[in-house]
Amino acid sequence: MNDLFASPPPALDGIHVGVGGWVYAPWRGGMFYPDGLVQRRELEYASRHLTSIEINGTYYGTQKPATYAKWRDETPDGFVFSAKAPKRITQARRLAGTGAQIEDFVGGIAELETKLGPLVWQFAHGRVLQRDDVEAFLELLPAQARGRRLRHVLEIRDPAFVDAALLAQTRRRGIATAFTDSDEYPSFADLGGDFVYARLMRSRSEHATGYPAAALQAWVRRIRAWRRGEDNPDLPHVAAPQPGDGPREVFVYFISAAKERNPAAAMALLQALAAG
């Protein structure tokens, strides 16, 4: 079985590309995971063909610190997890009262140590947000855990809340807002903080790599611009695009849509980025 892990993804300084989760039945049997690969080794395999994974199980339920430590140890050096924060926090009636729950979540996931990337705070469609409550919530987000910096991302699905005031709130704290590349949810690529977080949701089953080659090349161009610290004015924005102010780390995930194609999309994008 060791030969299944013989082709690691290209190392790209400051750019991380992957998918959401790693447990998905259609990926088995040759779609992504090879025949004969046992389920308990799927994370090991995925982490050696992608450079990041957004953990989505954290959104639905509590994970034990030992589980995070196990995931940390199963993945190679340089691999990074991001994670969706628990919905019990982001769906709380009063966000300002979730301090203890935030502390509990962060305390556990800190077991990922150097492999912990951004934490995604997703506010579901239909949730009406209040400016003062969000302001108080952002004050609760810790800047570090166990001496390591934490990075936070907001994914806002309340269209009425997406405005210049939101950008001011997040930029004051170095928090990013997720670019969703979606027709269903607010989709805006305004920069904030020193990293970019993109959740790409347009893969299609008729393309073996989820996206046609021209679309992947367009993302190569945009990702390189983000990595240089530059904005991408061809993407939708809430405010005027910002001038570049230094390199940014970039996290890109293929999420939802034709999910069976997302690993192939991520691997194709990694190869295209490495091609120069």
C-alpha positions as a Markdown table, in Angstrom:
| # | Residue | x | y | z |
|---|---|---|---|---|
| 1 | Met | 0.0 | 0.0 | 0.0 |
| 2 | Asn | 3.0 | 2.3 | 0.5 |
| 3 | Asp | 3.2 | 3.1 | -3.2 |
| 4 | Leu | -0.2 | 4.8 | -3.0 |
| 5 | Phe | 1.5 | 7.6 | -1.1 |
| 6 | Ala | 4.5 | 8.0 | -3.4 |
| 7 | Ser | 3.5 | 11.1 | -5.2 |
| 8 | Pro | 3.2 | 14.1 | -2.8 |
| 9 | Pro | 1.6 | 17.3 | -4.0 |
| 10 | Pro | 4.0 | 20.2 | -5.0 |
| 11 | Ala | 5.1 | 22.4 | -2.2 |
| 12 | Leu | 3.9 | 25.9 | -2.7 |
| 13 | Asp | 5.2 | 28.6 | -0.4 |
| 14 | Gly | 2.3 | 30.3 | 1.3 |
| 15 | Ile | -0.5 | 28.6 | -0.8 |
| 16 | His | -2.7 | 25.8 | 0.5 |
| 17 | Val | -5.2 | 24.0 | -1.6 |
| 18 | Gly | -7.6 | 21.3 | -0.6 |
| 19 | Val | -11.2 | 20.2 | -0.1 |
| 20 | Gly | -13.9 | 20.1 | 2.6 |
| 21 | Gly | -13.6 | 17.0 | 4.7 |
| 22 | Trp | -12.1 | 13.7 | 3.8 |
| 23 | Val | -14.9 | 11.1 | 4.5 |
| 24 | Tyr | -17.1 | 10.9 | 1.4 |
| 25 | Ala | -18.3 | 7.6 | 0.0 |
| 26 | Pro | -18.2 | 8.6 | -3.7 |
| 27 | Trp | -14.5 | 9.3 | -3.4 |
| 28 | Arg | -13.9 | 5.6 | -2.8 |
| 29 | Gly | -13.3 | 2.9 | -5.4 |
| 30 | Gly | -11.0 | 4.9 | -7.6 |
| 31 | Met | -12.7 | 8.3 | -7.8 |
| 32 | Phe | -10.1 | 9.7 | -5.4 |
| 33 | Tyr | -9.3 | 6.9 | -2.9 |
| 34 | Pro | -7.9 | 3.8 | -4.6 |
| 35 | Asp | -9.5 | 0.4 | -4.4 |
| 36 | Gly | -8.3 | -1.4 | -1.3 |
| 37 | Leu | -7.6 | 1.6 | 0.8 |
| 38 | Val | -9.2 | 1.1 | 4.2 |
| 39 | Gln | -11.3 | 4.0 | 5.6 |
| 40 | Arg | -9.0 | 4.6 | 8.6 |
| 41 | Arg | -6.2 | 5.6 | 6.2 |
| 42 | Glu | -8.2 | 8.0 | 4.1 |
| 43 | Leu | -6.9 | 11.1 | 5.9 |
| 44 | Glu | -3.4 | 9.8 | 5.5 |
| 45 | Tyr | -3.9 | 9.4 | 1.8 |
| 46 | Ala | -5.7 | 12.7 | 1.3 |
| 47 | Ser | -3.1 | 14.7 | 3.2 |
| 48 | Arg | -0.4 | 13.3 | 0.9 |
| 49 | His | -2.2 | 14.4 | -2.3 |
| 50 | Leu | -3.5 | 17.8 | -1.1 |
| 51 | Thr | -1.9 | 20.5 | 1.0 |
| 52 | Ser | -4.9 | 21.4 | 3.2 |
| 53 | Ile | -8.3 | 20.2 | 4.3 |
| 54 | Glu | -11.1 | 22.2 | 5.8 |
| 55 | Ile | -12.5 | 20.1 | 8.7 |
| 56 | Asn | -16.3 | 20.2 | 8.6 |
| 57 | Gly | -17.1 | 17.7 | 11.3 |
| 58 | Thr | -16.3 | 20.4 | 13.9 |
| 59 | Tyr | -19.3 | 22.3 | 12.7 |
| 60 | Tyr | -21.7 | 19.5 | 13.7 |
| 61 | Gly | -20.3 | 18.1 | 16.9 |
| 62 | Thr | -17.6 | 18.2 | 19.6 |
| 63 | Gln | -14.3 | 16.5 | 18.9 |
| 64 | Lys | -12.0 | 15.3 | 21.6 |
| 65 | Pro | -8.5 | 16.8 | 21.9 |
| 66 | Ala | -7.1 | 13.3 | 21.4 |
| 67 | Thr | -8.9 | 13.2 | 18.0 |
| 68 | Tyr | -7.2 | 16.4 | 16.9 |
| 69 | Ala | -3.8 | 15.0 | 18.1 |
| 70 | Lys | -4.5 | 11.8 | 16.0 |
| 71 | Trp | -5.2 | 13.9 | 12.9 |
| 72 | Arg | -2.1 | 15.9 | 13.5 |
| 73 | Asp | 0.1 | 12.9 | 13.7 |
| 74 | Glu | -1.4 | 11.2 | 10.6 |
| 75 | Thr | -0.6 | 14.1 | 8.3 |
| 76 | Pro | 2.8 | 15.1 | 6.9 |
| 77 | Asp | 4.9 | 18.1 | 7.8 |
| 78 | Gly | 3.7 | 21.2 | 6.0 |
| 79 | Phe | 0.1 | 20.1 | 5.9 |
| 80 | Val | -2.5 | 22.5 | 7.3 |
| 81 | Phe | -6.1 | 22.0 | 8.5 |
| 82 | Ser | -8.6 | 24.8 | 8.6 |
| 83 | Ala | -11.8 | 24.1 | 10.5 |
| 84 | Lys | -15.4 | 25.2 | 10.6 |
| 85 | Ala | -16.3 | 26.4 | 14.1 |
| 86 | Pro | -19.3 | 24.7 | 15.9 |
| 87 | Lys | -22.7 | 25.7 | 14.8 |
| 88 | Arg | -23.8 | 25.7 | 18.4 |
| 89 | Ile | -21.7 | 28.9 | 18.7 |
| 90 | Thr | -22.5 | 30.6 | 15.4 |
| 91 | Gln | -26.2 | 29.8 | 15.7 |
| 92 | Ala | -26.5 | 30.9 | 19.4 |
| 93 | Arg | -29.3 | 33.4 | 20.0 |
| 94 | Arg | -26.8 | 35.8 | 21.6 |
| 95 | Leu | -23.3 | 35.6 | 20.1 |
| 96 | Ala | -21.9 | 37.9 | 22.8 |
| 97 | Gly | -22.6 | 35.1 | 25.3 |
| 98 | Thr | -20.5 | 32.4 | 23.7 |
| 99 | Gly | -17.2 | 33.1 | 25.3 |
| 100 | Ala | -17.0 | 29.8 | 27.2 |
| 101 | Gln | -17.9 | 27.8 | 24.2 |
| 102 | Ile | -15.3 | 29.5 | 22.0 |
| 103 | Glu | -12.7 | 28.9 | 24.7 |
| 104 | Asp | -13.7 | 25.2 | 24.8 |
| 105 | Phe | -13.5 | 24.8 | 21.0 |
| 106 | Val | -10.2 | 26.6 | 20.7 |
| 107 | Gly | -8.7 | 24.7 | 23.6 |
| 108 | Gly | -9.3 | 21.4 | 22.0 |
| 109 | Ile | -8.4 | 22.2 | 18.4 |
| 110 | Ala | -5.1 | 23.7 | 19.5 |
| 111 | Glu | -3.9 | 20.1 | 19.7 |
| 112 | Leu | -3.3 | 20.4 | 15.9 |
| 113 | Glu | -0.4 | 22.6 | 16.9 |
| 114 | Thr | 1.6 | 23.8 | 13.8 |
| 115 | Lys | -1.0 | 22.2 | 11.5 |
| 116 | Leu | -3.8 | 24.5 | 12.7 |
| 117 | Gly | -4.8 | 27.0 | 10.0 |
| 118 | Pro | -7.7 | 29.4 | 10.0 |
| 119 | Leu | -10.9 | 28.9 | 11.9 |
| 120 | Val | -14.1 | 29.6 | 9.9 |
| 121 | Trp | -17.1 | 31.1 | 11.7 |
| 122 | Gln | -20.0 | 30.5 | 9.3 |
| 123 | Phe | -23.3 | 32.2 | 9.9 |
| 124 | Ala | -26.0 | 30.3 | 8.2 |
| 125 | His | -28.4 | 31.6 | 5.6 |
| 126 | Gly | -31.5 | 32.9 | 7.3 |
| 127 | Arg | -29.5 | 34.1 | 10.4 |
| 128 | Val | -30.1 | 37.8 | 10.8 |
| 129 | Leu | -27.1 | 39.4 | 12.4 |
| 130 | Gln | -27.0 | 42.4 | 14.7 |
| 131 | Arg | -24.0 | 44.8 | 14.4 |
| 132 | Asp | -23.5 | 45.2 | 18.2 |
| 133 | Asp | -23.8 | 41.5 | 18.8 |
| 134 | Val | -21.2 | 40.7 | 16.1 |
| 135 | Glu | -18.9 | 43.4 | 17.5 |
| 136 | Ala | -19.0 | 41.8 | 20.9 |
| 137 | Phe | -18.5 | 38.3 | 19.4 |
| 138 | Leu | -15.4 | 39.4 | 17.5 |
| 139 | Glu | -14.0 | 40.7 | 20.8 |
| 140 | Leu | -14.3 | 37.1 | 22.1 |
| 141 | Leu | -12.2 | 35.5 | 19.4 |
| 142 | Pro | -8.7 | 34.8 | 20.9 |
| 143 | Ala | -5.6 | 36.0 | 19.1 |
| 144 | Gln | -3.6 | 33.0 | 20.0 |
| 145 | Ala | -3.7 | 29.6 | 21.7 |
| 146 | Arg | -0.7 | 27.9 | 23.4 |
| 147 | Gly | 1.5 | 30.7 | 22.2 |
| 148 | Arg | 0.6 | 30.2 | 18.5 |
| 149 | Arg | -1.3 | 32.8 | 16.5 |
| 150 | Leu | -4.9 | 32.1 | 15.6 |
| 151 | Arg | -6.4 | 33.2 | 12.3 |
| 152 | His | -10.2 | 33.8 | 12.0 |
| 153 | Val | -12.5 | 33.9 | 9.0 |
| 154 | Leu | -16.1 | 35.0 | 8.8 |
| 155 | Glu | -18.4 | 33.6 | 6.3 |
| 156 | Ile | -21.6 | 35.7 | 6.3 |
| 157 | Arg | -24.7 | 34.5 | 4.6 |
| 158 | Asp | -26.9 | 37.4 | 5.7 |
| 159 | Pro | -26.8 | 39.6 | 2.6 |
| 160 | Ala | -28.0 | 42.7 | 4.5 |
| 161 | Phe | -25.0 | 42.4 | 6.8 |
| 162 | Val | -22.4 | 42.5 | 4.0 |
| 163 | Asp | -21.4 | 46.1 | 3.7 |
| 164 | Ala | -18.5 | 48.5 | 4.4 |
| 165 | Ala | -19.3 | 48.4 | 8.1 |
| 166 | Leu | -18.6 | 44.7 | 8.2 |
| 167 | Leu | -15.3 | 45.2 | 6.4 |
| 168 | Ala | -14.3 | 47.9 | 8.9 |
| 169 | Gln | -15.2 | 45.5 | 11.8 |
| 170 | Thr | -13.0 | 42.7 | 10.4 |
| 171 | Arg | -10.1 | 44.7 | 9.1 |
| 172 | Arg | -9.6 | 46.4 | 12.5 |
| 173 | Arg | -8.8 | 42.9 | 13.9 |
| 174 | Gly | -7.0 | 41.3 | 11.0 |
| 175 | Ile | -9.9 | 38.9 | 10.4 |
| 176 | Ala | -10.6 | 37.7 | 6.9 |
| 177 | Thr | -14.0 | 37.3 | 5.2 |
| 178 | Ala | -14.5 | 34.2 | 3.1 |
| 179 | Phe | -14.8 | 34.5 | -0.7 |
| 180 | Thr | -17.5 | 31.9 | -1.6 |
| 181 | Asp | -17.6 | 32.1 | -5.4 |
| 182 | Ser | -21.3 | 31.3 | -5.0 |
| 183 | Asp | -24.6 | 32.3 | -6.6 |
| 184 | Glu | -26.5 | 31.3 | -3.5 |
| 185 | Tyr | -24.7 | 33.3 | -0.8 |
| 186 | Pro | -23.0 | 36.7 | -0.6 |
| 187 | Ser | -19.8 | 36.4 | -2.6 |
| 188 | Phe | -17.2 | 39.2 | -2.2 |
| 189 | Ala | -13.4 | 39.1 | -2.5 |
| 190 | Asp | -12.6 | 42.2 | -0.3 |
| 191 | Leu | -9.2 | 41.7 | 1.4 |
| 192 | Gly | -8.7 | 41.8 | 5.2 |
| 193 | Gly | -5.8 | 40.7 | 7.3 |
| 194 | Asp | -2.7 | 39.1 | 5.9 |
| 195 | Phe | -4.3 | 36.0 | 4.4 |
| 196 | Val | -7.0 | 35.1 | 1.9 |
| 197 | Tyr | -9.6 | 32.4 | 2.4 |
| 198 | Ala | -11.6 | 31.1 | -0.7 |
| 199 | Arg | -14.3 | 28.5 | -0.8 |
| 200 | Leu | -14.8 | 27.6 | -4.5 |
| 201 | Met | -18.3 | 26.2 | -5.2 |
| 202 | Arg | -18.6 | 25.8 | -8.9 |
| 203 | Ser | -17.2 | 22.4 | -9.8 |
| 204 | Arg | -19.2 | 20.4 | -12.3 |
| 205 | Ser | -19.5 | 16.7 | -12.8 |
| 206 | Glu | -19.0 | 16.9 | -16.6 |
| 207 | His | -15.4 | 18.0 | -16.1 |
| 208 | Ala | -13.0 | 15.4 | -14.9 |
| 209 | Thr | -11.2 | 18.0 | -12.9 |
| 210 | Gly | -14.4 | 19.8 | -11.7 |
| 211 | Tyr | -13.5 | 22.9 | -13.6 |
| 212 | Pro | -12.4 | 23.4 | -17.3 |
| 213 | Ala | -8.7 | 24.1 | -17.8 |
| 214 | Ala | -9.4 | 27.8 | -18.6 |
| 215 | Ala | -11.2 | 28.3 | -15.3 |
| 216 | Leu | -8.4 | 26.7 | -13.3 |
| 217 | Gln | -5.9 | 28.9 | -15.1 |
| 218 | Ala | -8.0 | 31.9 | -14.1 |
| 219 | Trp | -7.7 | 30.8 | -10.5 |
| 220 | Val | -4.0 | 30.3 | -10.8 |
| 221 | Arg | -3.7 | 34.0 | -11.9 |
| 222 | Arg | -5.9 | 35.2 | -9.0 |
| 223 | Ile | -4.2 | 33.1 | -6.4 |
| 224 | Arg | -0.8 | 34.3 | -7.4 |
| 225 | Ala | -2.0 | 37.9 | -7.2 |
| 226 | Trp | -3.4 | 37.2 | -3.7 |
| 227 | Arg | -0.1 | 35.6 | -2.7 |
| 228 | Arg | 1.7 | 38.8 | -3.8 |
| 229 | Gly | -0.7 | 40.8 | -1.7 |
| 230 | Glu | -2.6 | 42.2 | -4.7 |
| 231 | Asp | -6.4 | 42.4 | -5.0 |
| 232 | Asn | -8.3 | 40.9 | -7.9 |
| 233 | Pro | -10.6 | 43.6 | -9.3 |
| 234 | Asp | -12.4 | 41.1 | -11.6 |
| 235 | Leu | -14.0 | 39.4 | -8.6 |
| 236 | Pro | -17.1 | 40.9 | -6.9 |
| 237 | His | -16.4 | 43.4 | -4.1 |
| 238 | Val | -18.3 | 45.3 | -1.4 |
| 239 | Ala | -15.8 | 48.2 | -1.5 |
| 240 | Ala | -13.2 | 49.4 | -3.9 |
| 241 | Pro | -10.3 | 47.0 | -4.4 |
| 242 | Gln | -7.3 | 47.7 | -2.1 |
| 243 | Pro | -3.8 | 48.3 | -3.2 |
| 244 | Gly | -1.3 | 45.6 | -2.4 |
| 245 | Asp | 0.4 | 45.9 | 1.0 |
| 246 | Gly | 2.6 | 42.8 | 1.3 |
| 247 | Pro | 2.4 | 39.1 | 0.6 |
| 248 | Arg | -0.6 | 37.2 | 1.9 |
| 249 | Glu | -1.0 | 33.5 | 2.7 |
| 250 | Val | -3.7 | 31.9 | 0.6 |
| 251 | Phe | -6.1 | 29.1 | 1.5 |
| 252 | Val | -8.3 | 27.7 | -1.3 |
| 253 | Tyr | -10.8 | 24.9 | -0.9 |
| 254 | Phe | -13.1 | 23.2 | -3.4 |
| 255 | Ile | -16.4 | 22.9 | -1.5 |
| 256 | Ser | -19.9 | 21.4 | -2.3 |
| 257 | Ala | -21.2 | 21.6 | -5.9 |
| 258 | Ala | -20.1 | 18.4 | -7.8 |
| 259 | Lys | -18.3 | 17.2 | -4.6 |
| 260 | Glu | -17.1 | 14.0 | -6.3 |
| 261 | Arg | -14.9 | 16.0 | -8.5 |
| 262 | Asn | -13.4 | 18.3 | -5.8 |
| 263 | Pro | -10.2 | 16.3 | -5.0 |
| 264 | Ala | -9.4 | 16.2 | -8.7 |
| 265 | Ala | -10.0 | 19.9 | -9.0 |
| 266 | Ala | -7.7 | 20.6 | -6.0 |
| 267 | Met | -4.9 | 18.4 | -7.4 |
| 268 | Ala | -5.2 | 19.9 | -10.9 |
| 269 | Leu | -5.0 | 23.4 | -9.4 |
| 270 | Leu | -1.9 | 22.4 | -7.3 |
| 271 | Gln | -0.2 | 21.1 | -10.5 |
| 272 | Ala | -1.1 | 24.3 | -12.4 |
| 273 | Leu | 0.2 | 26.5 | -9.7 |
| 274 | Ala | 3.5 | 24.5 | -9.6 |
| 275 | Ala | 3.9 | 24.8 | -13.4 |
| 276 | Gly | 4.9 | 28.4 | -13.1 |
